[in-house]
Every structure is written in structure tokens, then in C-alpha cells.
């Protein structure tokens, strides 16, 4: 009986530690930094690719697309639609109100475009590859780990409501398991 309690206590500690680490290492990135989500100037169709180049996107990170509602939108699309800039073909999701906050909640590639005619072909598109594991580089200016004053953080730098919910649900499940096993 004592061994079961010790095992459950260790399991609870591991789950809580992983939740704390996940919320500590999640970052909020402002797409395009101070330029925001807009048609790149000077014909720089590689602007958003260059912006994403030195970033290490992890599951749980948040992309913030700052744009004027009505002037732009954000569509998550397939790679084929991203490559062709044809945003009218059944997007995965559409965000028409700026700023749009998108949580990267799975591993793999995400593709985003603005489907306003001419915007994607002018370079208003972003592709990111989300990986799992530790952050290997500090977020660049305009992006930072959750903390005081960071969008996505709670008041005074507390974790976001999503992170708090994950921690609360994990704790509840572990508590129920502990009661059932004792």
C-alpha cells in the first residue's frame, strides 16, 4: 500500500513538473515583429520566411498576427494552397479580426496566408515548422517567453488560462487516481 502511494506521488510530481516546464518555455511571437501582418514593402516576398528563419517554434507557442480588421485576414491552409496562394479553397481556419492569436498545438508544419486578393502573392504568407523539445535559442526581439506584460500571460505574468487549465485538469486526474488506488 505504501508503495502505491509513493508511486502515485512520484507520478503527480512528474506531471506537475512537465506542466510547469511547458508553460515556462512557451513563447508568444508577434508575426513580423513591429511590421505586423501586412503586405511586405518593397516587393520583399521573403519577408515572413526571413522573419521565421531563426526561430524555434514549439508546441504551445502562440503566434500573434497584428493586422487591421477588414484590411487583412489570416487563413491556415494546406501546403498546396500556401504554394499556390489560392486561399478560397477550404481553409483549415480563418481569422478575420485582428489581432489574431493562434496557438501552435501540434507538431509539424503550419501554413498561413492572407486571402485578400493579391496579398499572398505579394508575400503576405508564413510557414512555420513546429517541433517538440527544449528551446534551443532565445526568442528574438518582438517575441519572448511568457512573462509580465506579454500577450498570452495572465495578470502580472501568471500563466495563460490555457496553461492553468492544463495544470488544473492534470492535478484533478492525479487526485482521482490517488483516491481510487488507496
C-alpha positions in Angstrom: 0.0 0.0 0.0 2.8 2.4 0.9 4.5 1.6 -2.4 1.3 2.6 -4.3 1.2 5.9 -2.6 4.9 6.6 -3.3 4.5 5.7 -6.9 1.4 7.9 -7.3 3.2 10.8 -5.5 6.1 10.5 -8.0 3.7 10.4 -10.9 2.0 13.5 -9.7 5.3 15.3 -9.3 6.4 14.4 -12.8 3.1 15.6 -14.3 3.1 18.9 -12.4 6.8 19.5 -13.3 6.1 18.9 -17.0 3.2 21.3 -16.9 5.3 24.0 -15.2 8.1 23.5 -17.8 5.7 23.7 -20.7 4.1 26.9 -19.5 7.6 28.3 -18.7 9.0 27.6 -22.1 6.1 28.6 -24.2 6.7 31.7 -26.2 4.5 34.3 -27.8 5.7 35.5 -31.2 4.4 38.7 -32.9 4.5 37.8 -36.5 6.6 40.3 -38.5 7.7 41.9 -35.2 6.9 45.7 -35.4 5.7 45.5 -39.1 2.9 43.1 -38.1 0.9 41.1 -40.5 0.7 43.2 -43.7 1.8 43.1 -47.3 5.7 43.4 -47.2 7.0 46.6 -48.6 9.5 46.9 -51.4 8.4 43.7 -53.1 10.2 41.6 -50.4 8.2 38.4 -50.9 10.6 36.6 -48.5 9.9 38.9 -45.5 7.9 36.4 -43.4 10.2 33.5 -44.3 13.2 35.6 -43.2 11.3 36.5 -40.0 10.7 32.8 -39.1 14.2 31.6 -40.1 16.0 31.8 -36.7 13.0 30.9 -34.5 12.5 27.6 -32.9 8.7 27.1 -32.7 7.5 24.6 -30.1 4.1 23.0 -29.3 2.3 25.5 -27.0 3.8 28.6 -28.6 1.5 31.4 -29.7 1.6 33.4 -32.9 0.1 36.9 -32.8 -0.9 38.3 -36.2 -1.3 42.1 -35.7 -3.5 43.5 -38.5 -6.2 45.9 -39.2 -9.6 44.2 -39.2 -11.1 44.4 -42.7 -7.8 45.1 -44.4 -6.3 41.6 -43.9 -7.1 38.2 -42.5 -5.2 35.0 -41.6 -6.1 31.7 -43.1 -4.4 28.4 -42.0 -4.1 26.4 -45.2 -2.6 23.3 -46.7 0.9 23.4 -48.2 -0.6 23.2 -51.7 -2.8 26.2 -51.1 0.1 28.1 -49.5 2.3 27.4 -52.5 -0.4 28.5 -55.0 -1.8 31.4 -52.9 -5.3 30.3 -53.6 -7.0 31.0 -50.3 -10.5 30.3 -51.4 -10.1 26.5 -51.3 -11.5 25.4 -48.0 -9.1 26.8 -45.4 -8.3 24.9 -42.2 -9.2 28.0 -40.2 -9.9 31.7 -40.9 -9.3 34.7 -38.6 -10.9 37.9 -39.8 -10.5 40.0 -36.7 -7.1 41.4 -35.7 -5.1 40.8 -33.8 -5.4 37.0 -34.3 -3.8 34.7 -31.7 -3.1 31.2 -32.9 -1.7 28.5 -30.5 0.6 26.0 -32.2 -0.9 22.9 -30.6 0.6 20.1 -32.7 3.9 19.1 -34.3 4.6 19.7 -37.9 4.2 22.4 -40.5 1.7 25.2 -40.3 0.9 27.4 -43.4 -0.7 30.8 -43.1 -1.8 33.3 -45.8 -3.8 36.5 -46.2 -6.5 35.6 -48.6 -7.3 39.2 -49.6 -6.7 39.3 -53.4 -3.0 40.0 -54.3 -1.7 39.9 -50.7 -0.4 36.3 -50.6 1.3 36.6 -54.0 2.9 39.8 -52.7 4.5 37.9 -49.8 1.9 38.0 -47.0 2.3 34.4 -46.1 4.1 32.4 -43.4 5.1 28.8 -43.0 6.5 27.5 -39.7 7.7 24.1 -38.6 6.7 23.2 -35.0 8.9 20.8 -33.2 9.0 19.2 -29.8 11.7 19.6 -27.3 13.7 22.2 -25.5 14.0 25.7 -26.9 17.5 26.0 -28.4 17.6 29.8 -29.0 16.1 32.7 -27.1 13.2 34.3 -28.9 14.2 37.3 -31.0 13.0 40.9 -30.4 9.3 41.2 -30.7 8.9 37.7 -29.3 9.6 36.5 -25.8 8.8 33.8 -23.3 5.6 34.3 -21.3 6.2 36.8 -18.6 4.9 40.1 -17.3 3.3 42.3 -19.9 3.5 39.5 -22.6 0.2 38.9 -24.5 -1.0 35.5 -23.6 0.2 35.8 -20.0 -2.2 36.4 -17.2 -2.1 39.4 -15.0 1.3 40.1 -13.5 2.9 37.5 -15.7 1.0 34.5 -14.4 0.5 31.6 -16.9 -2.3 31.9 -19.5 -5.7 30.5 -18.8 -4.9 27.6 -21.1 -1.8 26.6 -19.2 -3.7 27.0 -15.9 -6.5 24.8 -17.2 -4.0 22.0 -18.3 -2.4 22.1 -14.8 -5.7 22.0 -13.0 -7.1 19.1 -15.1 -3.8 17.1 -14.6 -3.9 17.7 -10.9 -7.6 16.6 -10.7 -6.9 13.4 -12.7 -3.9 12.6 -10.5 -6.0 13.2 -7.3 -8.8 10.9 -8.5 -6.3 8.2 -9.4 -4.7 8.5 -6.0 -8.0 8.2 -4.2 -9.0 5.2 -6.3 -5.8 3.4 -5.7 -5.7 3.9 -1.9 
